[in-house]
């Protein structure tokens, strides 16, 4: 297994001595520890008083609990995660959402903001209006509200920063490459907004100014609009410069993901600045990808 870029995790050596300074990558069936004082968690199993890895990934230690975080594969949701997803189906009082997880996520009718910000119990009229709020194919940003025992994620959009997304570009990367930060909504100085979903879905859209965001909030309160405050309406013209910036940012994220670099605001901005001497279409050439990633690693190592 080839792994590029730094991976930060609490890890263990085979003799049961644990260190946070090194990275221990294991494969399915590898012995993590024989120490009986530890308990197995997600991605691990017990066999003959040993804890073994069930998936290929990085070993993590939480007190006495040993887990293996998969390097690739599907997204395993946690409460509070920011996700970007696509509506795939309407059901009774809920929408089913594709979020790159093992099972379809669910957005309940009671977990959204009604147009106009009305606070009331959802009734039969709201069920009939569900396709007016969100329909199949719509992209949304949401937060994980609950993780059920069977792995299904319950989402909510009870905030103005969440909701239906407008014009922009969706870039898909491995969920393990998204660095967990305090905020996953970034307004970049280059004139674009980036939403980095924990599920590996990155949304890039034109930057919405403070005045436009205030107008969006006012429209939402009057029921004229039911979208995220970061969204640009589908009938609004986007300047050529903004479209080029979005395309460049998208290729920069793809270049970082190609070399398994952690994706967060600093790495994206550094890659964007390093890509200025190339055209947008040249950013996915192997030589250019190497140069961009080298520049990003130099900046990250100097901090």
MOCORRA-V854150 format. One record per pair of residues at least 24 apart in sequence whose C-alpha atoms are under 8 Angstrom apart, sorted by the first residue. I is the first residue (numbers start at 1). GAP is how many residues later the second one is. Records with the same first field share a line. If there is no record, write none. Layout:
I = GAP / GAP
//
This chain:
3 = 257
4 = 255 / 256 / 257
5 = 254 / 255 / 256 / 257
6 = 255 / 256
9 = 49 / 50 / 51
10 = 49 / 50 / 51
11 = 47 / 48 / 49 / 50
12 = 47
23 = 35
24 = 34 / 35
25 = 31 / 32 / 33 / 34
26 = 27 / 29 / 30 / 31 / 32 / 33
27 = 26 / 27 / 28 / 29 / 30
28 = 24 / 25 / 26 / 27 / 28
29 = 24 / 25 / 26
32 = 27
37 = 27
38 = 26 / 27 / 28
39 = 25 / 26 / 27
40 = 25 / 26 / 27
41 = 24 / 25 / 26 / 27
42 = 24 / 25 / 26 / 27
43 = 24 / 25 / 26 / 27
44 = 24
70 = 106
71 = 105
72 = 102 / 103 / 104
73 = 101
74 = 26 / 27 / 28 / 101
75 = 24 / 25 / 26 / 27 / 100 / 123 / 124 / 125
76 = 25 / 26 / 123
77 = 24 / 67 / 70 / 76 / 121 / 122
78 = 66 / 68 / 69
79 = 64 / 65 / 66 / 67 / 68
80 = 63 / 64 / 65
81 = 62 / 63 / 116 / 117
82 = 59 / 60 / 61 / 62 / 102 / 114 / 115 / 116 / 117
83 = 58 / 59 / 60 / 61 / 113 / 114 / 115 / 116 / 118
84 = 55 / 56 / 57 / 58 / 111 / 112 / 113 / 115 / 117 / 118 / 119
85 = 54 / 55 / 56 / 57 / 116
86 = 50 / 51 / 52 / 53 / 54
87 = 47 / 48 / 49 / 50 / 51 / 52 / 53
88 = 48 / 49
89 = 46 / 47
90 = 41 / 45 / 46
92 = 35
93 = 34
99 = 100
100 = 99 / 100
101 = 98
102 = 49
103 = 48 / 49
104 = 48 / 49
105 = 47 / 48 / 49 / 50
106 = 46 / 47 / 48 / 49
107 = 47 / 48 / 49
108 = 46 / 47 / 48
111 = 44 / 45 / 46 / 47
112 = 44 / 45 / 46 / 51
113 = 44 / 45 / 46
114 = 112
115 = 105 / 106 / 107 / 108 / 109 / 110 / 111
116 = 103 / 104 / 105 / 106 / 107 / 108 / 109
117 = 103 / 104 / 105 / 106
133 = 93
134 = 30
138 = 26 / 27
139 = 25 / 26 / 27
140 = 24 / 25
141 = 24 / 87
160 = 57 / 67 / 68 / 69
161 = 67 / 68 / 69
162 = 65 / 66 / 67
163 = 63 / 64 / 65
164 = 62 / 63 / 64 / 67
165 = 62 / 63 / 65 / 66 / 67
166 = 61 / 65 / 66 / 67 / 68
167 = 38 / 39 / 64 / 65 / 66 / 67
168 = 35 / 36 / 37 / 38 / 78
169 = 34 / 35 / 36 / 77 / 78 / 81
170 = 31 / 32 / 33 / 34
171 = 30 / 31 / 32 / 33 / 79 / 82 / 83
172 = 28 / 29 / 30
173 = 27 / 28 / 29 / 81 / 84
174 = 25 / 26 / 83
175 = 24 / 25 / 26
176 = 24
177 = 80 / 83 / 84 / 85 / 86
178 = 84 / 85 / 86
179 = 83 / 84 / 85
181 = 83
186 = 79
188 = 81
190 = 55
191 = 51 / 54
192 = 50 / 53 / 54
193 = 37
196 = 68
204 = 42 / 45 / 46
205 = 26 / 27 / 41
206 = 26 / 32 / 36 / 37 / 40
208 = 24
244 = 36
247 = 33
248 = 24 / 32 / 35
251 = 29 / 32 / 33
252 = 31
254 = 30
255 = 28 / 29 / 34 / 37 / 38
256 = 33 / 37
258 = 31
259 = 34
261 = 32
267 = 29 / 33
270 = 25 / 26 / 29
271 = 24 / 25
//
